[in-house]
């Protein structure tokens, strides 16, 4: 009943909107195919004199009150300063295609996981568009410029939000507004987009090229209605889950090429090459010691990353300390192995066995976040001091929930991944040396001539073989981002 009531209450508004859009598009088509005469024969659509608009634009862009209403005031100012304060959307009737395209794009923001409330909907509607372009309403230059500025800010905001994300934890809106060296600048991009043959398609090219993003985007368009922009009779959970995970993928600064992608909630690692994809299972951090999301590069592989503790130290120093404190090994990143290289779980019983027969056991210590890094570790710089590494606890990869580590990420079939990286790096001849070093537990580094990007994400829904899959929200991060996008829980039913 609630959905029906909402539909009934918006019928008049929707009908008015359809009429306005239809009228503008019909006019646009007529002009495009030269079915109308020159602009003088269209008395209902004309712009104000350039001088009055330019003067008003300059005035409003120097008004603190106006600037506070803009999402990206510095970018908007740069946009008009470079254009000597000429209007971009207040156009003659025969040239309104970009303006109409911009308005239509704002109609479809939900299809891209964005929210209409961000883009000045109180001022940017089709009734106002008609009024701005029509002499019948006789709007002042101030009112027309207000529409002009808000539409520019809406387009700049959409460009930034599609590219960087609306809630990027690594880049603030202020930093984006001031301009980031070497990265997309929305004012320059919009200027070129307006002059392109298709403004809508051009703006959408700023979205991430990440394959998983594109799959989520396609799925969102499918369920949200590709051709009816404001038809959203779809499962709300799916729409919102896709939206927040698309947002997370916009935080990644990646363009093209091979890369290693780890997704924490799905416990998966994907090694993506140009024409081949390899999949691996991973173990990630526990809830109390979560694995971080990050972006870096794997610079080298290291075999035998642990320090093998001399037998005398193991017997005379470590075992006595562990007998007094059963957490000693764990606290000091020490792993104990039997003669078959099986990792020993430390407890009262195993400690007694170690005490009685120390010659049957040996220890290795790591400087990493996990006690046992296995035979090979993949080194990449990061502020969290975590690694991607092998694991002697291969049985853990059989579990569905694989959150066991202290933050580092363990990969199944680590030797295979290491060999694939060396071969792709143009060093296939070194794979034999790698195998020998791992088998003999010999410490050795294998630098990559071309470091491989590594991306660690937290995606709680993904698309696989065309189907949407949900993953456990291990660290309970969805709710906070959901509130940022859609508002507090009590507000959610209003959207």
N, C-alpha and C positions, 0 to 999 in steps of 0.2 A: 504493500500500500504506500509505503514511503516513497518508493521510486516513482509510482504512478502520480502521486501528488506533486512531486517535484516536476515531472514532465508537464502536468497540467498547468502549473504555476508559471512555467517559462514559455508556454506556447506562443503568446502574443509577442514576447521579446524575440523568440526565434523566427517567427514569421516576418517581423519587421527587419530583422537582420538579413534574412534570405532575400527580401525585396531589395534592400539597399545593395547587397553584394551583386545580385543579378543585374541591377541597373548599371552599376559601375562596370561590370564585366562586359555587358552588352555594348556599352559605350566604347570600351576599350577595343573590342573586336571590330566594331564598325570602323573605328579609326585605323586599326591595323590593316584592314582590307580596303581602305580608301573608299568606304561606302558613304562616308560623310564628306562634306565640303571642307573648306579650310576652317581654322580655329575660330574665325570671326562669326561663322554660322552656328557656333555653339555658345550662345550667350550665357548659359547657366554655369559654365566652368571657365574661370580665368584667375590668374594670380594677381596679388597686389603688386604695386610697382617695386622693382628690385631695391631701390634706395630705402624705402620705408621698412622693408623686411630686414635688410642688412643692418640698418640702424637699430632696429628693435632686437635683433639677434645679439649684437654687440652689447646692448644695454642689459639684456637678461643674463648673458653669460658673465657679467660682472656683478650680478646680484647674488649675495650670499643666500638669500631666501630661495632663489631658483636653484642654485647649485646644490643645496641640501636635499632637494627632491630627486636628484640624479643619482643613479647607482655608481656611475663612473664619470664624475664631473671633469677630472683632468683630461680624460680621453676625449670627452665631448668637446672640450675647449680646444684641444689640439686639432680635432677634426675640422672645426670651423675656422680656426686661425689660418690653417693651411689653404683654406678655400675662400679667404677674404670675406668671411661671413655670408656667403651665398647660401640660400636655402637649397636643400636636397630633395625635399618631399613636396613642397608647395610648387607644383609644376603646371604648365599649360595642359589643357585637356588632352592634346594629342601625345603627351609624354608622361602619362601617369602610371605606366606599367610598373616601374619600380615601387611606387607608393602602394599600389594595390597588392603587389607581391609581398611587401613587408607586412602589411596587415594580415594577409592570408597566412603567412608564416607564424605570426603571433597567435593565430587561431589554433595552431597545431602543436603548441609547445609541449603538451602532455605526451605526445607521441615520442618525445625525446627525453622523457623523464624530468621535465622542468615544470614549474608551476606558474600559471597565468598571473597570479597576484604580484609576481616580481616585475612585470613588464607594463606597469601603469595602465591597467585595464579601465580605471575610472575615467581616463582621458582619451584612451585610444580605442574607440569603437567606431562602427561604420556610420552611425548617425553623425558623429563628430567629423569623420572624414568627409562626408557629404557636405556638411556645413562649412568646413574649411575650404573646400574647392568650389563652392557655389557662391555666386554673388547674391542669391536670394536671401541668404541669412545675414549678409552684410556684417561678417565678423570683423573685429578690429585686428590691426597688425599684431597687437599683443596676444590676442587669442590664437591667431594663426601660428605665431612663433612658439607659443606654448606647445601646441600640437607638434610642430616641427622638432623641437628639442626633445620632447618625450619619445617621439618615434625614433629619433637618432639614438637616444640613450637605451631604448628597448632593443634596438638592433645590436648596438655595441655590447650590451649586457648579454644578449643571447649568444653572440660570437664568443665572448669570454667564458660563459658558462658551458657552452658546448665543447670548448677546447680545454679549459683549465678545470672546469667543475665550479659549482656554485658554493661549495663548502670545503674547498681544498685546505687540508690541514698544513700543507707545506708552503702554500702561497696565499698570502692575504689579499683581499680585494684591493687594499691600498697599494700593495706592491704591483699588482697587475695594472692598476689605474695609472701608476707612475711610469710604467713601461719597463719590461725586463729585457736586458740586452740579449740579442740573439734569439729571442722568442717572438711569437706572434704578437703584433700590435693591432688591436681592433680598429683603431682609427684609419690606419693605412689600408687594412683589409676591407673595411666597409667602403672606403672611397673607390676601390677597384671593383667591388661587388656591385655597386650602384651602376657602374658603367659596363658591366658584363651583360651578356645576352639573357641571362636568367639569374636574377638576384637570389631567389630561394635556393636553387641548387648550388650556387656558389658559396653561400653562407654555410650550408650543410657540409661542405668539404672540410671544415675545420675540426670535425669530429675525429676521435681517435681512430687510427687504422688497425688497432689491435683486433685480431679476429674474433675474440670472445665478445668484445664490445659490439662489433658489427652483427654478430648473431643475436645478441640480446636486443639490439635496435630493431632488427628485422622481426623478431618475435613480438616486440612491443607494438610495432606497426600492424602486425597481423591481428593481434587481439584487440587493439584499440580502434581499428577501422581505418584502413589506409586511405580510403577515399571520402570518408565522412569524418572530418576532423574533430567534431565535438560529439561523436557517438561513442560513449564509454560504458556500454552495458556489458562489462567484462568483470571477471573475478577481481575484486579490489586487492586481495592479497598478492596476486600475480603482478598486477600493474605496479604496486608499490615496491615489491621486492625487486622487480626489474629496474625500476627507477633508481633505487638507492645503490644498486650494484653497478649500473651504468655510471652513476656519479663517482663511485670509487675508481672505476677504470679511467675516468678523465684525469685523475691525479697522476697518471703514469706519463712520463715524458719519453715516449718511444715512437719511432717512426717506421723503421723497416729493418729487415735482416734477420738472421738466426738469433735465437735467444732461449734461455732456460726460464720456464715459468712454473712457479710453485704456488698452488692455491691451498691455503691453510685449512679451511673448512672441509674441503673434499679430500684432503690427504693425498694430493696428487702432484707429481712433477711432470711437466711436458717439455721435451726438448724439441723445439720447432726449427726445422731446417727449411730450405727453400721449397722442397717438394716432398718432404718426409716428416712425419711426426712420430716421436718415440714417447711412450708413456711409462712412468715409474710410480710405485707406491712410496709414500714417505711417512715418517713419524714426526710429529710436530710438538710444540711446547704444551705443557699442561696449562690448565686455567690459571694456576698460581704463578706459573713461569711461562707466559705466552710467547710464541714466536712473533717477531715484529713484521710489519709490512715494510718493504724497502725496494730500492732499485740500485743496482751496482753492476760490477763486472767481475767475472771470474778471471783472475790474472794467472794463476798457476795451480797445479795439482801437487800434493805432497803425500808421499807414501810413508808409512810407519810414523804417523804424527805424534804418537804417544812416547813417553820416556819409559823404557823398560827398567824397572827398579832392580838394582843389584840384589842378589839373593841374601847377602849378609845384612843389608839394610832392611829388607823385607822381614827377615826372621827376627833380628835383634831390636828393631825400632818400631816398625809398623804394626806387626801382629800384637805386641804388648799394648800399644795404644788403642788398637781396635777392640781388644778384649775389655779394656776399661770403658770405652765409649763405642758402642756399635755403629754410631753414625760417623765415626772418624774417616773411614774410607770415602764415604759419600761427600763429606764436607771438604775433603782435600782432593777431590776429583781423581780418586784412585780406583781402578778396576782390577779385580782378581780373576785369574783364569786357571783352569785345570790343565792337565797335560795335553788334552785334545783341543785346546784353545776355546773351550766353552766358557762363557762368562758365568761366574759364580754369584748367585744372589746371596748377599750378606745377611746373616741372621744368627741366632744363638747356636743352632745346630751346625751351620757351615763354619762358623768361627771355631767351634770345638774341633771340627775335622781339620781345619787349617793348623790349629795349635798342635794337634797330635801328629800330623804328617805334612809339615811345611814344604818338604821336598816335592810334594805332588802339585804344588801351586806356585804361581808367580804373579807379579803385579805390574801394572803399567799406570802411569800418571799422565794426565793431560792438562794443559793450561786452558783448555776450552770449557764451554759451559756444560758439556756432558762428560761423564766419567770415562767413556770409551768411544774413541773416534774411529776405531776399526783400522783397516789397512790403507785407506786413502781418504784424504780430505780435500775439498774444493775451496780454495782461498779467495775471498773477495772482501775488499775494504768496506767496513760499515761501522757506524757509531755504537752498535749494540754488542760487538765482539762475539758474533755468532758465526757458525760454520755450517756448510753442507757437507755431510760426511757419511762414511760407511758405518755399519753397525754389526757387532757380533751377535746381537739379539735378533736374529732373522725371524724368529717365531712371532715377533710382534707385528710383522707385516701381514700376518694372516688374520689379524683382528679388524673388525669394521671401524671401530673407534681407535684411532692411533695417536692420541694425545698423551705422550709419556715423557717427553724430554724436558730439559731445563731451559729450553728456548732454541737450542740448535736444531737443525733439521737433518734427520737420518734418511738416507735413500737406499731402497732395495736395489740390488744389482749395481752397486756403485762402481764396480770394476768395468762393467759394460758401458756405463755413462762416461767414465774416464777415457776409455778407448775411443768412443764415438767423438768426444771432444778433440782428442789428439788427431784423429783422422781428418776431421773437418778443418782442423787448423793446419793441414798440410804436413803433418808429422806422423804418418802411418808407420814409419820405420821404428819409432820409439815405443810402439805398443808392446813389443816383446820385452824391452827394458822395464816398462811399467809392470808387466805381469811378473817378471822375475823379482823386482823390488818388493812387490806386494806379497808374493809367496814367501820370500826370505825375510820379510819384515825388515827391509833395509831403508833407512831414511834417505829420501831423494826428492828433489824438486823437478817438476816438469813445467817450465814456463810456456804460456800460450803466446804465440807471436801476434795473434789477433784476439785480445780478450773478448769473452762472450758475455753479452748482457744477461743479468739474472734479475728477474722480477718476482717479488713475493707479494701476493695479493690476499685479500680477505673477501672472497666472493661467496655469499651464502645462497646464491642461485646462479646456475650456468645453463647454457644450452649445449646439448650433446645429441648429435644425429637428429637435429630438428626438434627435440623434446626438451622442455624446461625441467631442470632438476633442482631440487632444494637440498641444501646441506645444513647440518647442525650449526647453529650460531654458537660456536665453542666458547667464545669470550664475551658473549652477550653485548655485542657492539651495534647490532641492528637498531635497537630501540632509540639510542641517542641520535643516530643519523636520521631515523624516521621522523623524530620530533623536529629536527632542524628543517627537514623538507616539508613536512605536512602539518606541523604544529603539535601542541600537546594532545595527549590522548582524548581529552574531552572535546577537542576541536576537530578530531578526525572525521566524525560523522557529518560535519558541515561541508567537507570538501567534495 
